[in-house]
Amino acid sequence: MLKSCLTILLFVLFFSATVKADSVSFDLTSVTALQTGANGNILFINLADNPGVLLAPTSIDPVSGSRFLNVAFNLTPINEPWFGVVRYDWILNGVASTTFNLNCQNGCSPLFTSGAGSFLEYSTPFFTPVPVSLVITVINNNGEILGSGVISVLVSLR
């Protein structure tokens, strides 16, 4: 009995030590929102450093009136291509929506940092700031969650 347990323990230790980790680096504290400054220049606001910040839509479609809030962060494949997706679970004014960034689904080259962004689309004009909750999850092509983070901001009509 002891010999069987020892054999199983050695088997588990050997295979767990040789499992290859995903070759990607990411920092969810570097999530930024794109904003248009007063003089028309694009600003990047780090959401981890500015919790609960009031954001305007990144863009507004002049025909439909749809508003878009763009957020992004960087994934950096290490030494070899990385395969996976980034899931964005948005909750705006009690309404949930999910988007996926599929840029690395077929592999991202290790030679450059790859952006992983998402747009929140909403058409209701808000006359007072409305809270938005966002959960970002990095998932490899095996379906394993490598990390996730929660971000809370406010959006305005503008």
Secondary structure, DSSP 8 states (H G I E B T S, - for coil): -HHHHHHHHHHHHHHHHH-----EEE-GGG-EEEEE-TTS-EEEEETTTSTT-EE--SEE-TTT--EEEEEEEEEEE-SS-B-EEEEEEEEETTEEEEEEE-TTTT-B-TTS-EEEEEEEEE-S--SS-EEEEEEEEEEETTS-EEEEEEEEEEE---
